[in-house]
């Protein structure tokens, strides 16, 4: 297919188990990092605990994986839905984003507000709901409702490292929502695959240069982690993965080679602490994995389905895990590190499953159906976004 063409083939919108498995890995290491930070376990570690601690120390990179996956999925689902990708419907795009994001986000804010009103200072409460150095002023609340929370964290970084885990995880959601606002504008402005790819390549360069300038200036490294400009390369590489995978097809052997190479790149980057180039290398590895797992029936064995379900529920797990950690802490205090972590993950996944079935999916369908003509609602997209 000529990349200069503005026509984009509509991809098969079937669920990609391999992508869900990558999401499961991403959410697993994020939860691991927060489990490590909670300090609930005993001080006797087995070999497996030591290995897990080393993996979870780098769990911040799980969010980078999420950005790549988000860029890929939003592009793939939009291409599957729109007759002409470069003339997409703003109304439908934003309504679908609102339906997927807002119900659980609003619920999370309510939970956090209740926690602030009725919680007791000290211990795990400070870690989850109310950092003792944080101020919950107008700027904080405004940032939540304008999806600028990552910038609010940077603005107040001199006074506090954050507001508490329940709130602080929202920085990545703010980055994604800013991306979702700009994405359809960028698609329509570029008006062709070739120009869109060039714009995405420029975004990757901007992110690398921006993080490099943070390092040279000596300012807080958080600017190289949570500013929108520092994260845009991972989202851009996700979009590129969707565009390229829609243009090129490979056989099973070539796909396995691409995915394996991507996994090797991602693993080597994951254990790096460099803030300038590591996110880009990790994103390229993740994009290659995604590119290589799209052949039909990849990971279709039933063995993979429970792990893939963790990936499907990753949004709910991400927003709800601080609450679960706080509620079940009395049961896990002093536990074995890996054993307690597994119970934490299982409990969070169970709550996320309930949230998805009885809150997110019904609310999502209702929001997407607003303003439509009477009649049955369309089946939800199989892309999982």
Secondary structure by P-SEA (a helix, b strand, c coil): ccccccccccccccccaaaaaaaaaaaaaaaaaaaaaaccccccccaaaaaaaaaaccccaaaaaaaaaaaaaaaaaaaacccccccccaaaaaaaaaaaccaaaaaaaaaaaaaaaccccccccccccccccccccaaaaaaaaacaaaaaaaaacccccccccccccaaaaaaaaaaaaaaaaaaaaaccaaaaaaaaaaaaaaaaaaaaaaaaacccccccccccccaaaaaaaaaaaaaaaacccccaaaaaaaaaaaaaaaaaaaaccccccaaaaaaaaaaaaaaaaccccccccccaaaaaaaaaaaaaaaacaaaaaaaaccccccccaaaaaaaaaaaaaaaaaaaaaccaaaaaaaaaacccccccccccccccc
